[in-house]
Amino acid sequence: MERIEPFQDAFKVKAWQQELKANQVQIQSVREIYTRRGKDGNVLHSLINLDAQGPDGNRLAPLCFIKGDAVSIVVVLIDEESNDKFVLLVRQRRICNGSLTYEHPAGMIEDDEKPLDVAVRELKEETGFEISPDEVVPLGSKPWFSATSTSDEALYFFYCERRMPYEAIRAIDGKQTGEAAENEHTRLQVATFPEAHKLISNLHGIMGHFLYLQAVGDYETMQGLSV
């Protein structure tokens, strides 16, 4: 029989509550409104009704979307002959409105996993690339929150570079990926940096580009980007 993880036992829910307490928030009650679980019964994310009070005496907004921390990886494919750079994107349908969206490979951190280990795993699952941990470089020493309120999600940014023949780079374009069991129907998209920057419509992706270009000192490409 499949084990269904109780909402209150989920690592990300416990971590969220610990963060509230660390910020001197007094929790009166936490009520689960809706929880989505993975195929193994674990909690993926939850919509919460929160009754809590901050250290200043003011009540916090009652709704919170618990997702936990995640990773995002900028994958740069470099033509080994010309040194031209290409960005590897994941194309899928946006859940909220059904439009096509282009993103960097990404994934959620479960339990007490290390962000680097998650980045390596997600690269394999979403792109098919076998990457060793020393090929994945962190972009910053801390995660960034994706919103100022309503969600606890914070992102760790990484990048990896891989030199390949141009024909091998182009052969990746259009490859179908994702797990149907997890409702993932994705395709890979290869684009130049200017093309990728225009295709991406989420702030995580835009930020990932600038963090990478700053890290490698490629200011010429950075100056040529537009949205």
Phi and psi in degrees as GROMACS dihedral restraints (atoms count N, CA, C in turn):
[ dihedral_restraints ]
;  ai    aj    ak    al  type     phi  dphi    fc
    3     4     5     6     1   -67.4    20    10
    4     5     6     7     1   132.8    20    10
    6     7     8     9     1   -81.7    20    10
    7     8     9    10     1   127.4    20    10
    9    10    11    12     1  -100.8    20    10
   10    11    12    13     1   115.9    20    10
   12    13    14    15     1   -68.9    20    10
   13    14    15    16     1   122.8    20    10
   15    16    17    18     1   -61.2    20    10
   16    17    18    19     1   141.6    20    10
   18    19    20    21     1   -52.6    20    10
   19    20    21    22     1   -47.1    20    10
   21    22    23    24     1   -70.5    20    10
   22    23    24    25     1   -14.5    20    10
   24    25    26    27     1   -92.3    20    10
   25    26    27    28     1    -8.2    20    10
   27    28    29    30     1   -64.7    20    10
   28    29    30    31     1   137.3    20    10
   30    31    32    33     1   -57.9    20    10
   31    32    33    34     1   -43.9    20    10
   33    34    35    36     1   -68.0    20    10
   34    35    36    37     1   -31.4    20    10
   36    37    38    39     1   -70.5    20    10
   37    38    39    40     1   -43.1    20    10
   39    40    41    42     1   -63.0    20    10
   40    41    42    43     1   -42.5    20    10
   42    43    44    45     1   -63.0    20    10
   43    44    45    46     1   -39.6    20    10
   45    46    47    48     1   -62.9    20    10
   46    47    48    49     1   -44.1    20    10
   48    49    50    51     1   -66.3    20    10
   49    50    51    52     1   -37.4    20    10
   51    52    53    54     1   -63.9    20    10
   52    53    54    55     1   -36.7    20    10
   54    55    56    57     1   -66.6    20    10
   55    56    57    58     1   -39.6    20    10
   57    58    59    60     1   -60.0    20    10
   58    59    60    61     1   -47.3    20    10
   60    61    62    63     1   -64.7    20    10
   61    62    63    64     1   -37.5    20    10
   63    64    65    66     1   -63.5    20    10
   64    65    66    67     1   -28.4    20    10
   66    67    68    69     1   -93.1    20    10
   67    68    69    70     1    18.1    20    10
   69    70    71    72     1    61.5    20    10
   70    71    72    73     1    34.9    20    10
   72    73    74    75     1   -90.4    20    10
   73    74    75    76     1   131.1    20    10
   75    76    77    78     1   -92.5    20    10
   76    77    78    79     1   115.0    20    10
   78    79    80    81     1   -91.4    20    10
   79    80    81    82     1   121.8    20    10
   81    82    83    84     1   -89.2    20    10
   82    83    84    85     1   -46.1    20    10
   84    85    86    87     1  -159.3    20    10
   85    86    87    88     1   153.0    20    10
   87    88    89    90     1  -130.9    20    10
   88    89    90    91     1   119.3    20    10
   90    91    92    93     1  -119.3    20    10
   91    92    93    94     1   127.1    20    10
   93    94    95    96     1   -76.3    20    10
   94    95    96    97     1   124.5    20    10
   96    97    98    99     1   -96.0    20    10
   97    98    99   100     1   -47.9    20    10
   99   100   101   102     1  -154.5    20    10
  100   101   102   103     1   140.1    20    10
  102   103   104   105     1  -132.3    20    10
  103   104   105   106     1   132.5    20    10
  105   106   107   108     1  -102.0    20    10
  106   107   108   109     1   133.0    20    10
  108   109   110   111     1  -117.5    20    10
  109   110   111   112     1   155.6    20    10
  111   112   113   114     1   -80.2    20    10
  112   113   114   115     1   179.5    20    10
  114   115   116   117     1   -65.0    20    10
  115   116   117   118     1   -21.0    20    10
  117   118   119   120     1   -95.2    20    10
  118   119   120   121     1     9.0    20    10
  120   121   122   123     1    87.4    20    10
  121   122   123   124     1     0.2    20    10
  123   124   125   126     1   -79.9    20    10
  124   125   126   127     1   153.5    20    10
  126   127   128   129     1   -72.7    20    10
  127   128   129   130     1   123.2    20    10
  129   130   131   132     1   -92.1    20    10
  130   131   132   133     1   -53.7    20    10
  132   133   134   135     1  -156.9    20    10
  133   134   135   136     1   158.2    20    10
  135   136   137   138     1  -140.4    20    10
  136   137   138   139     1   143.3    20    10
  138   139   140   141     1   -97.3    20    10
  139   140   141   142     1   125.2    20    10
  141   142   143   144     1  -118.6    20    10
  142   143   144   145     1   141.3    20    10
  144   145   146   147     1  -100.6    20    10
  145   146   147   148     1   117.2    20    10
  147   148   149   150     1  -112.7    20    10
  148   149   150   151     1   129.5    20    10
  150   151   152   153     1  -113.1    20    10
  151   152   153   154     1   103.7    20    10
  153   154   155   156     1  -151.6    20    10
  154   155   156   157     1   159.4    20    10
  156   157   158   159     1  -129.9    20    10
  157   158   159   160     1   132.2    20    10
  159   160   161   162     1   -76.1    20    10
  160   161   162   163     1   170.1    20    10
  162   163   164   165     1   -64.1    20    10
  163   164   165   166     1   -18.4    20    10
  165   166   167   168     1   -86.4    20    10
  166   167   168   169     1     0.0    20    10
  168   169   170   171     1    92.1    20    10
  169   170   171   172     1    -8.4    20    10
  171   172   173   174     1   -85.9    20    10
  172   173   174   175     1   146.4    20    10
  174   175   176   177     1   -80.6    20    10
  175   176   177   178     1   144.3    20    10
  177   178   179   180     1   -79.7    20    10
  178   179   180   181     1   156.5    20    10
  180   181   182   183     1   -56.1    20    10
  181   182   183   184     1   140.4    20    10
  183   184   185   186     1   -74.7    20    10
  184   185   186   187     1   -21.1    20    10
  186   187   188   189     1  -103.3    20    10
  187   188   189   190     1   137.7    20    10
  189   190   191   192     1  -144.1    20    10
  190   191   192   193     1   136.1    20    10
  192   193   194   195     1  -103.2    20    10
  193   194   195   196     1   111.7    20    10
  195   196   197   198     1   -92.8    20    10
  196   197   198   199     1   115.5    20    10
  198   199   200   201     1  -119.7    20    10
  199   200   201   202     1   -27.0    20    10
  201   202   203   204     1    83.6    20    10
  202   203   204   205     1   179.2    20    10
  204   205   206   207     1   -79.5    20    10
  205   206   207   208     1   158.5    20    10
  207   208   209   210     1  -142.6    20    10
  208   209   210   211     1   171.0    20    10
  210   211   212   213     1  -122.2    20    10
  211   212   213   214     1   151.3    20    10
  213   214   215   216     1  -135.2    20    10
  214   215   216   217     1   132.2    20    10
  216   217   218   219     1  -123.1    20    10
  217   218   219   220     1   120.9    20    10
  219   220   221   222     1   -83.1    20    10
  220   221   222   223     1   115.9    20    10
  222   223   224   225     1  -102.8    20    10
  223   224   225   226     1   117.2    20    10
  225   226   227   228     1  -112.4    20    10
  226   227   228   229     1   119.6    20    10
  228   229   230   231     1  -100.5    20    10
  229   230   231   232     1   126.2    20    10
  231   232   233   234     1  -113.1    20    10
  232   233   234   235     1   123.4    20    10
  234   235   236   237     1   -62.7    20    10
  235   236   237   238     1   117.3    20    10
  237   238   239   240     1   -67.7    20    10
  238   239   240   241     1   -14.4    20    10
  240   241   242   243     1   -96.0    20    10
  241   242   243   244     1   -47.6    20    10
  243   244   245   246     1   -97.0    20    10
  244   245   246   247     1   -14.1    20    10
  246   247   248   249     1    68.3    20    10
  247   248   249   250     1    11.8    20    10
  249   250   251   252     1   -65.5    20    10
  250   251   252   253     1   143.0    20    10
  252   253   254   255     1  -104.5    20    10
  253   254   255   256     1   140.0    20    10
  255   256   257   258     1  -129.0    20    10
  256   257   258   259     1   147.1    20    10
  258   259   260   261     1  -104.2    20    10
  259   260   261   262     1   135.1    20    10
  261   262   263   264     1   -96.9    20    10
  262   263   264   265     1   116.8    20    10
  264   265   266   267     1  -112.3    20    10
  265   266   267   268     1   159.5    20    10
  267   268   269   270     1  -109.5    20    10
  268   269   270   271     1   123.8    20    10
  270   271   272   273     1  -104.1    20    10
  271   272   273   274     1   130.0    20    10
  273   274   275   276     1  -155.9    20    10
  274   275   276   277     1   176.2    20    10
  276   277   278   279     1   -85.2    20    10
  277   278   279   280     1   134.3    20    10
  279   280   281   282     1   -72.6    20    10
  280   281   282   283     1   131.1    20    10
  282   283   284   285     1   -63.6    20    10
  283   284   285   286     1   -41.4    20    10
  285   286   287   288     1   -72.0    20    10
  286   287   288   289     1   -29.9    20    10
  288   289   290   291     1  -136.7    20    10
  289   290   291   292     1     0.5    20    10
  291   292   293   294     1    81.2    20    10
  292   293   294   295     1     1.7    20    10
  294   295   296   297     1   -76.6    20    10
  295   296   297   298     1   161.5    20    10
  297   298   299   300     1   -75.5    20    10
  298   299   300   301     1   137.5    20    10
  300   301   302   303     1  -130.4    20    10
  301   302   303   304     1   147.6    20    10
  303   304   305   306     1  -118.1    20    10
  304   305   306   307     1   126.5    20    10
  306   307   308   309     1  -138.8    20    10
  307   308   309   310     1   165.8    20    10
  309   310   311   312     1   -80.9    20    10
  310   311   312   313     1   154.2    20    10
  312   313   314   315     1   -53.1    20    10
  313   314   315   316     1   137.2    20    10
  315   316   317   318     1  -154.2    20    10
  316   317   318   319     1   165.8    20    10
  318   319   320   321     1  -171.7    20    10
  319   320   321   322     1   159.6    20    10
  321   322   323   324     1   -85.3    20    10
  322   323   324   325     1   148.2    20    10
  324   325   326   327     1   -88.4    20    10
  325   326   327   328     1   123.5    20    10
  327   328   329   330     1  -105.9    20    10
  328   329   330   331     1   146.9    20    10
  330   331   332   333     1    50.2    20    10
  331   332   333   334     1  -132.6    20    10
  333   334   335   336     1  -107.9    20    10
  334   335   336   337     1    36.9    20    10
  336   337   338   339     1   -63.4    20    10
  337   338   339   340     1   151.9    20    10
  339   340   341   342     1   -83.3    20    10
  340   341   342   343     1   137.5    20    10
  342   343   344   345     1   -53.9    20    10
  343   344   345   346     1   -39.5    20    10
  345   346   347   348     1   -62.2    20    10
  346   347   348   349     1   -42.1    20    10
  348   349   350   351     1   -63.6    20    10
  349   350   351   352     1   -37.9    20    10
  351   352   353   354     1   -66.3    20    10
  352   353   354   355     1   -40.4    20    10
  354   355   356   357     1   -60.2    20    10
  355   356   357   358     1   -44.5    20    10
  357   358   359   360     1   -62.5    20    10
  358   359   360   361     1   -44.2    20    10
  360   361   362   363     1   -64.4    20    10
  361   362   363   364     1   -45.5    20    10
  363   364   365   366     1   -67.0    20    10
  364   365   366   367     1   -34.7    20    10
  366   367   368   369     1   -61.0    20    10
  367   368   369   370     1   -41.4    20    10
  369   370   371   372     1   -67.6    20    10
  370   371   372   373     1   -44.1    20    10
  372   373   374   375     1   -69.4    20    10
  373   374   375   376     1   -38.2    20    10
  375   376   377   378     1   -93.6    20    10
  376   377   378   379     1   -22.5    20    10
  378   379   380   381     1  -122.7    20    10
  379   380   381   382     1   -18.0    20    10
  381   382   383   384     1    84.6    20    10
  382   383   384   385     1     1.0    20    10
  384   385   386   387     1   -78.4    20    10
  385   386   387   388     1   128.9    20    10
  387   388   389   390     1   -86.9    20    10
  388   389   390   391     1   109.2    20    10
  390   391   392   393     1  -120.3    20    10
  391   392   393   394     1   135.1    20    10
  393   394   395   396     1   -86.2    20    10
  394   395   396   397     1   152.6    20    10
  396   397   398   399     1   -55.8    20    10
  397   398   399   400     1   -32.5    20    10
  399   400   401   402     1   -74.9    20    10
  400   401   402   403     1    -6.4    20    10
  402   403   404   405     1   -89.9    20    10
  403   404   405   406     1   -10.5    20    10
  405   406   407   408     1  -103.3    20    10
  406   407   408   409     1   123.0    20    10
  408   409   410   411     1  -112.2    20    10
  409   410   411   412     1   129.2    20    10
  411   412   413   414     1   -70.6    20    10
  412   413   414   415     1   143.7    20    10
  414   415   416   417     1  -109.1    20    10
  415   416   417   418     1    82.8    20    10
  417   418   419   420     1   106.6    20    10
  418   419   420   421     1   162.0    20    10
  420   421   422   423     1  -102.2    20    10
  421   422   423   424     1     0.8    20    10
  423   424   425   426     1  -145.7    20    10
  424   425   426   427     1   161.6    20    10
  426   427   428   429     1   -82.8    20    10
  427   428   429   430     1   158.7    20    10
  429   430   431   432     1  -112.6    20    10
  430   431   432   433     1   137.3    20    10
  432   433   434   435     1   -72.6    20    10
  433   434   435   436     1   143.8    20    10
  435   436   437   438     1   -84.1    20    10
  436   437   438   439     1   -15.6    20    10
  438   439   440   441     1  -152.6    20    10
  439   440   441   442     1   160.6    20    10
  441   442   443   444     1   -81.3    20    10
  442   443   444   445     1   -17.1    20    10
  444   445   446   447     1  -156.1    20    10
  445   446   447   448     1   174.8    20    10
  447   448   449   450     1    72.4    20    10
  448   449   450   451     1   -22.8    20    10
  450   451   452   453     1  -136.2    20    10
  451   452   453   454     1   145.1    20    10
  453   454   455   456     1   -90.5    20    10
  454   455   456   457     1    -1.9    20    10
  456   457   458   459     1   -60.6    20    10
  457   458   459   460     1   132.9    20    10
  459   460   461   462     1  -133.3    20    10
  460   461   462   463     1   144.0    20    10
  462   463   464   465     1  -111.6    20    10
  463   464   465   466     1   133.7    20    10
  465   466   467   468     1   -96.7    20    10
  466   467   468   469     1   128.5    20    10
  468   469   470   471     1  -101.8    20    10
  469   470   471   472     1   139.8    20    10
  471   472   473   474     1  -137.5    20    10
  472   473   474   475     1   167.0    20    10
  474   475   476   477     1  -143.7    20    10
  475   476   477   478     1   157.8    20    10
  477   478   479   480     1  -143.3    20    10
  478   479   480   481     1   147.8    20    10
  480   481   482   483     1  -118.4    20    10
  481   482   483   484     1   143.5    20    10
  483   484   485   486     1  -140.5    20    10
  484   485   486   487     1   124.5    20    10
  486   487   488   489     1   -86.2    20    10
  487   488   489   490     1   130.7    20    10
  489   490   491   492     1  -146.8    20    10
  490   491   492   493     1   157.6    20    10
  492   493   494   495     1   -64.0    20    10
  493   494   495   496     1   148.8    20    10
  495   496   497   498     1   -57.6    20    10
  496   497   498   499     1   -39.4    20    10
  498   499   500   501     1   -62.0    20    10
  499   500   501   502     1   -37.4    20    10
  501   502   503   504     1   -69.4    20    10
  502   503   504   505     1   -35.1    20    10
  504   505   506   507     1   -64.5    20    10
  505   506   507   508     1   -47.5    20    10
  507   508   509   510     1   -66.6    20    10
  508   509   510   511     1   -28.3    20    10
  510   511   512   513     1   -68.6    20    10
  511   512   513   514     1   -20.8    20    10
  513   514   515   516     1   -75.2    20    10
  514   515   516   517     1   -29.3    20    10
  516   517   518   519     1   -59.0    20    10
  517   518   519   520     1   126.7    20    10
  519   520   521   522     1    89.7    20    10
  520   521   522   523     1    -2.3    20    10
  522   523   524   525     1   -64.2    20    10
  523   524   525   526     1   132.2    20    10
  525   526   527   528     1   -82.5    20    10
  526   527   528   529     1   135.6    20    10
  528   529   530   531     1  -137.9    20    10
  529   530   531   532     1  -176.4    20    10
  531   532   533   534     1    96.5    20    10
  532   533   534   535     1   158.5    20    10
  534   535   536   537     1  -105.2    20    10
  535   536   537   538     1   118.4    20    10
  537   538   539   540     1   -60.8    20    10
  538   539   540   541     1   -33.1    20    10
  540   541   542   543     1   -64.2    20    10
  541   542   543   544     1   -26.2    20    10
  543   544   545   546     1   -99.0    20    10
  544   545   546   547     1    14.7    20    10
  546   547   548   549     1    60.4    20    10
  547   548   549   550     1    36.1    20    10
  549   550   551   552     1  -106.2    20    10
  550   551   552   553     1   116.8    20    10
  552   553   554   555     1  -126.9    20    10
  553   554   555   556     1    90.7    20    10
  555   556   557   558     1  -124.7    20    10
  556   557   558   559     1   157.9    20    10
  558   559   560   561     1  -133.8    20    10
  559   560   561   562     1   150.1    20    10
  561   562   563   564     1   -86.6    20    10
  562   563   564   565     1   144.7    20    10
  564   565   566   567     1  -130.8    20    10
  565   566   567   568     1   127.5    20    10
  567   568   569   570     1  -103.6    20    10
  568   569   570   571     1   130.0    20    10
  570   571   572   573     1  -146.9    20    10
  571   572   573   574     1   154.2    20    10
  573   574   575   576     1   -67.4    20    10
  574   575   576   577     1   166.4    20    10
  576   577   578   579     1   -58.4    20    10
  577   578   579   580     1   -48.3    20    10
  579   580   581   582     1   -60.9    20    10
  580   581   582   583     1   -39.3    20    10
  582   583   584   585     1   -66.0    20    10
  583   584   585   586     1   -44.7    20    10
  585   586   587   588     1   -62.7    20    10
  586   587   588   589     1   -39.2    20    10
  588   589   590   591     1   -64.4    20    10
  589   590   591   592     1   -33.4    20    10
  591   592   593   594     1   -79.4    20    10
  592   593   594   595     1   -31.3    20    10
  594   595   596   597     1   -71.5    20    10
  595   596   597   598     1   -37.0    20    10
  597   598   599   600     1   -72.8    20    10
  598   599   600   601     1   132.7    20    10
  600   601   602   603     1  -122.1    20    10
  601   602   603   604     1    12.4    20    10
  603   604   605   606     1  -114.0    20    10
  604   605   606   607     1   147.8    20    10
  606   607   608   609     1   -65.6    20    10
  607   608   609   610     1   -29.5    20    10
  609   610   611   612     1   -59.7    20    10
  610   611   612   613     1   -44.7    20    10
  612   613   614   615     1   -66.3    20    10
  613   614   615   616     1   -44.0    20    10
  615   616   617   618     1   -60.6    20    10
  616   617   618   619     1   -44.9    20    10
  618   619   620   621     1   -64.0    20    10
  619   620   621   622     1   -40.7    20    10
  621   622   623   624     1   -58.5    20    10
  622   623   624   625     1   -40.8    20    10
  624   625   626   627     1   -60.6    20    10
  625   626   627   628     1   -49.6    20    10
  627   628   629   630     1   -67.5    20    10
  628   629   630   631     1   -37.1    20    10
  630   631   632   633     1   -63.3    20    10
  631   632   633   634     1   -41.7    20    10
  633   634   635   636     1   -65.8    20    10
  634   635   636   637     1   -49.8    20    10
  636   637   638   639     1   -63.2    20    10
  637   638   639   640     1   -34.4    20    10
  639   640   641   642     1   -68.2    20    10
  640   641   642   643     1   -41.2    20    10
  642   643   644   645     1   -63.5    20    10
  643   644   645   646     1   -37.5    20    10
  645   646   647   648     1   -95.3    20    10
  646   647   648   649     1    -1.1    20    10
  648   649   650   651     1    72.9    20    10
  649   650   651   652     1    26.6    20    10
  651   652   653   654     1   -93.4    20    10
  652   653   654   655     1    71.6    20    10
  654   655   656   657     1   -76.2    20    10
  655   656   657   658     1   -22.0    20    10
  657   658   659   660     1   -64.5    20    10
  658   659   660   661     1   -46.4    20    10
  660   661   662   663     1   -65.3    20    10
  661   662   663   664     1   -39.6    20    10
  663   664   665   666     1   -59.1    20    10
  664   665   666   667     1   -42.8    20    10
  666   667   668   669     1   -67.5    20    10
  667   668   669   670     1   -23.8    20    10
  669   670   671   672     1   -89.0    20    10
  670   671   672   673     1    -1.1    20    10
  672   673   674   675     1   -82.6    20    10
  673   674   675   676     1   143.4    20    10
  675   676   677   678     1  -143.6    20    10
  676   677   678   679     1   157.3    20    10
